[in-house]
Structure formats: structure tokens, C-alpha cells
Amino acid sequence: MPATERAVELAVAAARAAADRKAEEIIALDVSEQLVLTDVFLIASGTNERQVGAIVDAVEEALFHLGAKPVRREGKAAGRWVLVDFGDVVVHVQHQEDRVYYALERLWKDCPLIELPPDARGADQGAEA
């Protein structure tokens, strides 16, 4: 069963908020077939700890306006890899170095990508569409 419409709606809103803070390499993975706990992983990169924090703040604010509150948040103090669990969507914001090292896309490569609109793809991908 693919990700719910609500999960996709939240993922797109989170991606747009991240893109507004110049996040890079924003992708959404439909993990609903692999995990029972969530439908979508949204992954984005920041170039430094401060930007990672700003991206997380923007995502939380955007999803709050859609009625979604974080169930759990981890890693914000360090600013290297912040995980924010909204139930239907888990947002991973990683420092670029950590993104390469942990390679979440490779770990979840069997999961289909969710097509994001051009304004939600990030600073490095928005003009490609």
C-alpha cells in the first residue's frame, strides 16, 4: 500500500519549507511497504550546523500549520543529523558530510521516490525540472 495522501501532503510541505531555507538534495522516499511506523522519509542536507537547525525549524513550523506536531525529535543540539518524527512522515536533516557517510538513500534504495514539485527539490535541484 503506497504512502497516504496525508503523508505525501506533509512531505511536500516539509520539502518546500526546507527548500526555502536553501536545503540541498531534498528527496522523499515512500517507505510504507518496508515500515509500519511511517509512510515517508524526507531527507535534506544543510551545509553547516546552523543551517541544519534553521531547516528543522522551518519544517516544524510549516507542518504545525497543517496540524502536524512532532512525536519525537533527536539530534537538534548537535546540528549534524536531526530526525523529526511526525508520525506519517519522518524528516531527516543532515549535514552534508553526514549525509554522504550514512547514505540513507542507499540503505532505502528499494523504496520508490515520491515526485516532489520543482519548488520543493532544494537549492541544487529546483531549476532542473
C-alpha positions in Angstrom: 0.0 0.0 0.0 1.6 3.3 -1.0 2.0 6.3 1.2 -1.2 8.0 2.2 -2.3 11.3 0.6 -1.8 13.0 4.0 1.8 11.7 4.3 2.6 12.9 0.8 1.0 16.3 1.6 3.1 16.7 4.7 6.3 15.5 2.9 5.8 18.1 0.1 5.1 20.9 2.7 8.2 19.9 4.6 10.3 19.8 1.4 9.1 23.3 0.4 10.0 24.6 3.9 13.4 23.0 3.7 13.9 24.4 0.2 13.0 27.9 1.5 16.0 27.6 3.8 18.3 26.5 0.9 18.4 22.8 1.8 20.1 20.7 -0.8 19.4 17.2 -2.2 15.8 17.0 -0.9 14.3 13.6 -1.6 11.2 11.8 -0.4 11.1 8.1 -0.1 7.9 6.0 0.2 8.9 3.6 2.9 5.3 2.4 3.6 5.9 -1.1 2.2 9.0 -1.5 4.4 8.0 0.1 7.7 4.8 0.0 9.7 5.7 3.1 11.7 5.7 5.7 9.0 4.9 6.2 5.3 7.6 8.7 4.1 11.2 9.5 4.8 12.1 13.1 3.8 15.8 13.6 3.6 17.5 17.0 3.2 21.0 18.4 3.6 22.4 21.5 5.1 25.9 22.9 4.6 26.5 23.6 8.3 25.0 23.1 11.8 23.3 26.4 11.8 21.6 25.8 8.5 20.5 22.3 9.6 18.8 23.9 12.7 17.1 26.6 10.5 15.8 23.9 8.1 14.4 21.9 11.0 12.7 25.0 12.5 11.1 25.8 9.1 9.9 22.3 8.6 8.4 22.2 12.1 6.6 25.5 11.6 5.2 24.5 8.2 3.9 21.2 9.4 2.5 22.8 12.5 0.3 25.0 10.3 -1.0 21.8 8.7 -1.9 20.3 12.1 1.1 18.0 12.4 3.2 18.1 15.6 6.4 16.2 16.2 6.1 13.0 18.0 9.8 12.9 18.6 12.9 15.0 17.8 16.5 13.8 18.1 19.9 15.4 17.4 18.9 19.1 17.2 21.5 20.2 19.8 24.4 18.8 17.8 23.0 20.0 14.5 24.6 17.3 12.4 21.7 14.9 11.9 18.3 15.9 13.1 15.4 13.4 13.0 11.9 14.8 13.4 9.1 12.2 13.6 5.7 13.5 12.6 4.1 10.0 12.6 3.2 9.8 8.9 6.5 11.4 7.9 10.0 11.2 9.4 12.2 14.1 8.4 16.0 13.6 8.3 18.0 16.8 8.0 21.7 16.0 7.8 24.9 18.0 7.5 26.3 17.2 4.0 29.2 15.2 5.4 27.0 13.0 7.5 24.6 12.6 4.5 27.5 11.1 2.5 28.7 9.0 5.3 25.4 7.4 6.4 24.0 7.2 2.8 20.3 6.7 3.8 19.3 6.7 0.1 21.5 3.7 -0.4 20.1 1.9 2.6 16.5 2.5 1.4 17.2 2.2 -2.4 14.4 -0.4 -2.8 11.8 2.2 -1.8 10.2 4.3 -4.5 10.9 8.0 -4.7 8.0 10.4 -4.3 8.0 13.1 -7.0 8.4 16.5 -5.4 7.4 19.7 -7.2 10.2 21.9 -8.5 9.9 24.4 -5.7 10.4 21.6 -3.1 13.6 20.0 -4.5 16.2 22.1 -2.9 18.8 24.7 -3.8 20.7 22.4 -6.1 17.8 20.8 -8.0 14.9 23.3 -8.4 16.0 24.6 -11.8 16.4 21.2 -13.3 12.7 20.4 -13.8 
